[in-house]
Amino acid sequence: MKLFYGDIKDNKVFINDEEQQHIIKVLRMRDGEEIHVTDGKGNLAFGKLILEGKKAGIEVSDIKTGLPDFNPRLHIAIAPTKNIDRIELFVEKATEMGVSEITFLLTEKTERKNMNMDKIRKQSIAASKQSLRFHFPVIHNFIKLPDFLKNISPETTFVAHCHENLERIELNNISQSENSTFLIGPEGDFSEKEIQFLADSGIRAVSLGNQRLRTETAGIFVAAWNYNKLA
C-alpha cells in the first residue's frame, strides 16, 4: 500500500502539499498509479493518482470512514532527553507500536525545554504512514508536571522511576484491558519530591525490570508492552 497524508472531508480528498512534492520529485510516481490517502483520524481514501504539472491529486474510488483505533489506548508523558536524536527515536518507535498520545513533561531535572514540535509531528506522521496507521498519535507540547496531573485519571496513570527503595508494582500486574497513561522521567529520574507528589496524587509507581533503562528506552519499552496487548 502506498499511503499518503491529506485531508478527507465531504467525500473530497486533498493530498498534503509536502506529500505532493514527495510523490512528484522523490518517488517520481506516474499518473494513474494506485494510492491511498489517510487523514490520520481513522479515514482512508483509495484511488488513482492524478498528476497535473507540479500538483498531485487523487481520483477517488472509495472512502472508508471510522476505521477502528488501537485499543487499549496508551498515553506516554515523557521528559525529553538532552540529545534530540534519542527523543526522536522514541517518537518514531512508539508511533509504530500504536501509542495514542505523547506529552513532553517539564520536570525538575528536564534539561531540554524546547523542541521543534512541527518536526516532531512530521516524524510521527512519517512513522504512521510507514506502519500503515490510519489514526495518528496526538503530540502535545511541553507542560509542567503539576499541570499535566490536572487532566488525567490517577486510577489509570502510572509512573516509572528507578528508586528501588520505594514501593513499585510489576508492569505485568497492571490490567490488560484499560487505557493507561505512563509518566517517564528525565535523565537523572524524577526527584524524590516529585515522586512523593505523584504518590500523594494517587499515582502508582511501576517497575520496568531489574535493569536501569534510559529515558527513551523506557518509553519504547512501555509502548512495546502495550503493543503486545493491542486488540
Steps between C-alpha positions, in 0.01 A plus 500: 500500500633844402363712785504879510370770731228750414158640582180301453179698532157482336620220270779723373867410540790745494857369517728699732726746310824344624366156415428618148859611456622169639282312252624703203865580577615211720287199418447612140167324489304479178154620413242229564691312771292371789536695826340522843453820701420523872425800715638329811152515657379156399402581141657343190456582131597275212541597135730587212765769495434806284801710401453851369831681467639547851176389664393153606142398568290188526209365300309344787362150463391447859519661844486302823406697809511426870769236482569356848772649713741303718354361821598537779634852455838603640610851595871544576608819677877519476770749591703558182867406493779753453600314182218573256578192290405273788160655560432497126580128501247452778230689309561292188496161672212580736297615200572177315379304802170679530541767769193725504641814659842640590552791738833661581548563871684781671641361826760619749778323308378547143800635306331564165223756525426565134473303177386549145150361551412522131796275423402256774145478369622448142721215620200346671296529181781340300519211748121464488502470121790255509311276743165551320326678787175677420481666844804721563610558860429838655824681586466752783740784573697550822307511826606520863446183701245650746296644211502167318357321802193725495370328187564131565333220694723380787338155489646426155821702525838356595849635550816310414793599719826344618471547876529138610441585867146619421205270436442413136264255334599269215402615152326173418274538804325795337160427345526388139172661393514861619624811325808624682734794545868457586737764629864460400755718676803687367865399501567490872141389571222679683606668822392345830278805553325435168460130574341582835274753328391234250435250780294759687301550178405131498735398219658158540867434427594217265819302444624440146738223608835457669702703250523879509360624170574823322211742466428423136547126557247505784250673274553248221476215752159618623380546140609144418324368811177665390546392138514139616142528629341715230167376368 
